[in-house]
Structures are given as C-alpha cells and as structure tokens.
Amino acid sequence: MELAHRATILTPSLTLAIDSKAKAMKAEGIDVCSFGAGEPDCDTPEHIKAAAMASLDGGFTKYTPSSGIPELRQAIADKFKADNGIDYKPSQIIVSNGAKHSCYNAVLAVCEPGDEVIIPAPYWLSYPEMVRLAGGEPVIVQTTEENDWKMTPEDFESAMTPRTKMVIINSPGNPTGSVYSKKELEALVEIAATEDIFILSDEIYEKLTYDGAKHVSVASLSKTAYDLTITVNGFSKAYAMTGWRLGYLAAPEPIAKAIDAIQSHSTSNPCSFAQQGGLAALKGDQTAVEEMRQEFDLRRQYMIQRLGTIERVSVVEPKGAFYVLANISKFGLNSTDFAEQLLAKHHVAVVPGVAFGDDRTIRLSYATGLDIIKKGLDRLEEFCKSL
Ligand SMILES: Cc1ncc(COP(=O)(O)O)c(C=O)c1O
C-alpha cells in the first residue's frame, strides 16, 4: 500500500505526544503538573453558550452559506474596524473551523508546489506542515533571544529568494509570547512589498497582551500592507472557545473568493450554532476577556519571576499569549530529553522546544491555575538542581 507523498512527510504533533503521556500518568493516579495547555483553562462565557443553545433549540441546525452567516461576517467586519482600524467588507471575510483551518486555507490559496514560505522560528508547529501539505517549502528563519525572538528586516531579507511567496507573522506569538511593535511590523512590510510577498498575519492572541504591549494589525499599517496581508483571527483564545472550532480570516477580495471556493468544496460551512455563539461573543459583553487577561498576567509575572531565580535557566519576558519559552541549553540536554526526564522523574509536563524549531528551549503554558504553577515550578527547580 502506498500513501500519498504529502501524507508521509508530516511530523506527528509532539505536543500531543507529551500530552497523552501526561494524561496516561494522571490516569494511573500520578499527580502531574501540566504546563502543556494550549487553551484557556476557563469555560466559555455563559452568554455565548446561551446563544448557541438558543439557536439549537430554535432549529438552527442546517447548512449555512459556506463562508459563514451574513450577520457573523458583518460582526467580524465591524470588529476589524473597531479593534484594528481595518476596513473589510463582509465579502472579504471567511469564517472557518478554527484559526488553524483559516491559516491552512490561506496557505492553500496562495502557495504553489515549489513556492517558499518564510517562517520565523520558534514557530507555531503547524505552519511548516501546512506549507508542506500545500507542496511548498518552509524556509525557517532563526530568531534570537537578544531580539526578543523576533525576526528583523535583515533576517527576512536574507531568507528571501525569487521563489518566496509568503511570510508568516504571528504576533503575539506562540510559543515565544513576543509582540511586534508597529515600527517592527512596518519594517517587515517594507521588505515584503519589494517583491510582493504575501503576509499571513496570525493574530489569534490579539487580546492577550501585557505590560503595555500593544497589538498592531499588519493590514492596518498601509494600503500596501492591506493588499498583501491575509489576517487570521478567531474565537478560541479570546473567548475560551477552543472546542467550538470557529475562526476567520480577512483578505483582499480575489484571495477571499479563492478561499471561499476551497472551503465550499472541502469542509463547507463552520458549525451553524457555533457561528451563533461567535456572533454573541463579538456583540456581547467583553468583561470576561479582560478578566481572563488580568488573571493570565498575574500568572505570567509569577512564572517569569520564579524562572528568573532558577540557575542556568533563562527567559525572555513574554508580552503576549500565555506561554513562556525558557532556554534550558545550559543543562547539556536536548529539549526532548529534558522534557521526558522532567516528566518521568518530577511529574511535570512541558513541551520540548524542538516541536517549535528550537531544541534549546521548553515551552511552559500558564493557562493553568496558580497553585499548579507554583507546585510545578518547585519541582522544575528541584530537577534543574539535580542536573
Ligand atoms: C499561533 C496559533 N494560531 C492558530 C491556532 C489555532 O487556533 P484555533 O483553535 O482557532 O484553530 C493556535 C492554537 O494553538 C495558535 O497557537
């Protein structure tokens, strides 16, 4: 039996592998402290759940237009205008089954076999695999702690070739928590514009910024930026709706049209009643978003303060999302060995940085209670002392 080449080149998700090991240990009754979570630990706000339930009760259970219901696309256009200062028409917005799906649709619509896509590392682990699935080639640009894990215009320019079709910018970033400033983004757009390189701007962590860091949407920067950018966002992180599978993108009209066609022949519409929940999320009270952000900020501060006291561990202070990327290279172990030993001996689950293209690091999520964070960091400290 021979599988398609595209199906054989993918790397299985390391995050899921560690997660299932941790879960198996928990099932055996072992007290595991998990820093693996990629999702908020709170429930979806009640008014969002109520809207979805009411729509189910009302029989909103059929196919919808493939790119989403008109009211939701309008609400997303309004959100882009109000929050990000970008003018998109509803026809430029495609609602999909999560921001992951939106990213994949964007890559499929733009990349041809052989095209190169520039991805700054450490990166969200699905980007390179999406590019490979589309037949493209990921070109990884290593960023540095000195530059807060952000790609410089020089890094970008030196990775460009005549085959470069797209660059992916993820701010606030997973796994780094880095937030690009307006000036930094403007400099990257300037480089992209020299060769009309598309920009996939993944803004899923937009609502989670700290310490006065401000999220800036790439497409808001200029007409040039707008014309080159596909903006991805969604409901998973801001509204604790990971299981609902609801995300969206906005793009110049011809790209949106192409993505509409791709989606109509692959997945059709996102879940009908989840869309009603999404509508309530955007139109309803935003208090829960800010409360969650403040809670994350407390945990973030605690975590960076504690990690800063552990010898041979170094961190760049994250300004967004809910992750801390810690450099553990001084212990002489690669990230997988470090993570496996930490889990086996001290029952702490972290994600090895090799999953994100950086084997010197581990990722700790603070989307978990402060009590678990305290206990887990005590154990991590003990493990580090033992090495
Ligand atoms: C950077 C980034 N983009 C996109 C996603 C996917 O979000 P969704 O649940 O909306 O598919 C994630 C989820 O972890 C993420 O970290």
The ligand as a Gaussian input file, in Angstrom:
#p B3LYP/6-31G(d) Opt

LIG

0 1
 C       -0.491000      30.709000      16.788000
 C       -1.752000      29.922000      16.692000
 N       -2.530000      30.076000      15.607000
 C       -3.664000      29.387000      15.475000
 C       -4.084000      28.498000      16.445000
 C       -5.335000      27.715000      16.205000
 O       -6.449000      28.214000      16.814000
 P       -7.882000      27.571000      16.569000
 O       -8.234000      26.818000      17.807000
 O       -8.797000      28.723000      16.346000
 O       -7.797000      26.683000      15.386000
 C       -3.308000      28.304000      17.594000
 C       -3.719000      27.323000      18.609000
 O       -2.964000      26.868000      19.435000
 C       -2.115000      29.045000      17.720000
 O       -1.332000      28.901000      18.798000

